Amino acid sequence: MKPFEIIRGIFIVGGPEITDGRDGCVYLINLRELVLIDTGAGWSVEKIISNINRLGLDPSNLTKILLTHCHIDHIGGAPEIRKRFGSRIYIHKLDAPPLENGDSILTAAGWYQTTFPQTPVDVRFDLPEEVLTIGGEKVVCLHSPGHTPGSISIYLDRDGKRVLFAQDLHGPLLQEFGSSLEDYRLSTKKLLDLEADILCEGHFGIYKTKKDVKDYILSCRRQYKVE
């Protein structure tokens, strides 16, 4: 599969069917400057950069990396991308320590038989909702714990559509990750209340109608017997 435009200025540039089977999905937003949401597991940085070029965009304009949580399949490429382009790394404060400590358990690097280098974070989200104004548009970052304590979900409105980036709604919820079923219940309810038109998920692709988004989130909640 090739990278493609989901809606004007929003693209998928990486993921298990595009770059490497170990990668979580990698999304790109063109807001005059480029914003990357997650970075894959680290083995496919060259392919991600190549895909950005194939879309006619300049990777040197990649100013921000928004990390949805601290797991290797989403953060692995962040150190190298920052090194090349000077991009700033954003993550919630509760998920920052695993990156900065290179924690093989909390980053799940051990699951992938690899390591993650100690990586300083540039910006730590601290509030339940943080709004970034980029290129005159608002990008909202919501604290949505459950899968990890510092998981975030991101949304913006584009051409009358609400686009939600909510990675790993399917879990897993594991004690070793600091997962919380009660947090998951509250977070997924918050996401349902957004009534998003498009969902860009972390491993299982893109849902393009309000009904499909709602049905997918509800199916994840049923998996964990959340009502």
C-alpha positions in Angstrom: 0.0 0.0 0.0 1.2 3.5 -0.8 0.8 6.6 1.4 -2.3 8.6 0.6 -4.4 11.6 1.6 -7.2 10.8 4.0 -8.8 14.3 3.8 -7.3 17.6 2.6 -3.8 17.9 4.2 -4.0 14.8 6.3 -2.0 11.7 5.2 -1.1 8.2 6.3 2.7 7.8 5.7 3.5 4.7 7.7 2.0 1.6 9.3 2.0 -2.2 9.1 0.8 -2.3 5.4 2.8 0.7 4.3 6.2 0.6 5.9 6.9 -2.3 8.3 4.7 -4.8 10.0 6.0 -3.8 13.4 5.0 -0.1 12.9 1.9 1.5 14.4 0.2 3.8 11.9 2.0 7.1 11.2 0.0 10.1 10.2 1.1 13.5 8.8 -0.8 16.8 9.0 0.2 19.7 6.7 -0.5 22.9 8.5 2.0 25.1 6.6 4.5 23.3 8.8 4.4 19.5 9.0 3.2 17.6 12.1 3.8 13.9 12.5 1.6 11.8 14.7 3.7 8.8 15.9 6.8 7.5 14.1 6.6 3.8 13.8 8.9 1.3 15.5 12.2 2.8 14.2 13.2 0.4 11.4 11.4 2.3 8.7 12.4 6.0 9.2 13.8 6.1 5.6 10.5 4.8 4.2 8.5 7.3 6.2 10.7 10.1 4.9 10.5 8.8 1.4 6.7 8.6 1.6 6.6 12.3 2.7 8.7 13.2 -0.3 6.4 11.1 -2.6 3.5 13.2 -1.5 5.3 16.3 -2.7 6.0 17.6 0.8 9.4 18.6 2.3 10.4 16.6 5.4 12.6 19.5 6.5 9.4 21.3 7.4 8.6 18.6 9.9 8.6 20.7 13.1 6.6 18.7 15.6 6.2 15.0 16.5 3.1 14.3 18.6 3.5 10.9 20.3 0.2 9.3 21.4 1.9 7.1 24.0 5.2 5.6 25.0 5.3 2.2 23.1 8.1 1.4 20.7 5.8 0.8 17.7 4.8 4.4 18.0 7.9 6.2 19.3 10.8 4.2 17.7 11.5 6.6 14.9 11.3 9.8 17.0 15.0 10.1 18.0 16.3 9.7 14.4 13.6 12.0 12.9 14.4 14.7 15.5 18.2 14.3 14.8 17.6 14.8 11.0 15.1 17.6 11.0 15.2 19.3 14.5 11.6 18.3 15.1 10.3 18.8 18.7 8.9 15.7 20.6 5.6 16.2 22.4 4.1 13.6 24.8 2.1 13.5 28.0 4.1 13.9 31.1 3.0 10.5 32.5 4.5 8.8 29.4 7.6 10.9 29.2 9.8 8.9 31.7 9.9 5.7 29.7 11.4 7.6 26.8 13.8 9.5 28.9 14.9 6.4 30.8 15.0 4.1 27.8 12.7 1.7 29.8 12.5 -1.6 27.9 9.3 -2.7 29.7 7.3 0.5 29.7 8.2 1.2 26.1 7.5 -2.4 25.2 10.9 -2.5 23.4 11.5 -5.9 25.0 8.4 -7.3 23.2 10.1 -6.4 19.9 13.5 -7.8 20.9 15.0 -4.3 20.6 16.0 -1.3 22.8 15.0 2.3 22.9 17.7 4.9 23.6 17.3 7.4 26.4 15.5 10.3 24.6 14.8 13.7 26.1 11.3 15.0 25.5 10.8 18.6 24.4 7.2 19.3 25.5 5.2 17.5 28.2 1.4 17.8 28.0 0.0 18.3 31.5 -3.6 19.3 31.2 -6.7 17.2 30.4 -7.0 19.1 27.1 -4.2 21.1 25.4 -4.7 23.1 22.3 -1.9 23.7 19.8 -2.4 26.5 17.3 -0.4 25.5 14.2 -0.6 27.4 10.9 -3.7 29.2 12.2 -5.5 25.9 13.0 -6.3 24.3 16.3 -5.0 20.8 17.1 -6.5 19.5 20.3 -4.6 17.0 22.4 -6.8 15.1 24.9 -5.4 13.1 27.8 -7.0 9.7 27.3 -5.4 7.2 29.7 -6.2 3.6 29.7 -3.8 1.7 27.5 -1.0 3.7 29.2 -1.2 6.4 31.9 -0.2 9.1 29.5 -2.0 8.1 26.4 -3.4 11.1 24.4 -5.9 11.3 21.5 -5.7 14.2 19.0 -8.4 15.8 16.9 -8.9 18.7 14.5 -11.7 19.9 12.3 -11.1 20.0 8.6 -13.6 20.9 5.8 -16.5 20.3 8.1 -15.2 17.0 9.3 -13.8 16.1 12.7 -10.7 13.9 12.4 -9.7 11.9 15.4 -6.4 10.2 15.9 -6.9 7.7 18.7 -4.2 5.0 18.7 -4.5 1.6 20.3 -8.1 1.8 21.3 -8.1 -2.0 21.1 -5.5 -2.2 23.9 -4.0 -4.3 25.2 -4.7 -3.3 28.8 -1.9 -4.9 30.8 -0.7 -4.3 34.3 3.0 -4.1 33.2 2.0 -1.1 31.0 0.2 0.7 33.9 -3.1 0.2 32.1 -6.3 1.1 33.8 -9.8 -0.3 32.9 -11.6 2.5 34.7 -9.5 5.2 32.9 -10.1 3.3 29.6 -13.9 3.5 30.3 -13.8 7.2 30.9 -11.5 7.9 28.0 -13.5 6.0 25.4 -16.7 7.7 26.6 -14.9 11.1 26.1 -14.0 10.0 22.6 -17.5 8.9 21.8 -18.8 12.3 22.9 -16.6 13.9 20.2 -18.7 12.4 17.5 -15.8 12.3 15.1 -16.4 11.8 11.4 -13.1 10.1 10.7 -11.0 7.9 13.0 -7.3 7.3 12.3 -6.5 4.3 14.5 -3.1 2.9 15.5 -3.1 -0.5 13.9 -6.4 -1.2 12.2 -6.7 1.7 9.8 -9.1 4.5 9.0 -12.8 4.7 9.7 -14.5 7.2 7.5 -18.1 7.7 8.7 -19.5 8.9 12.0 -21.3 5.6 12.4 -18.2 3.5 11.6 -16.2 5.5 14.2 -18.8 5.1 16.8 -19.2 1.3 16.1 -15.4 0.8 16.3 -15.1 2.5 19.6 -18.1 0.6 21.0 -16.6 -2.7 19.8 -13.4 -1.9 21.7 -15.4 -1.1 24.8 -17.3 -4.4 24.5 -14.0 -6.3 24.3 -13.2 -5.2 27.8 -16.9 -5.4 29.0 -17.1 -1.7 29.4 -20.7 -0.3 29.4 
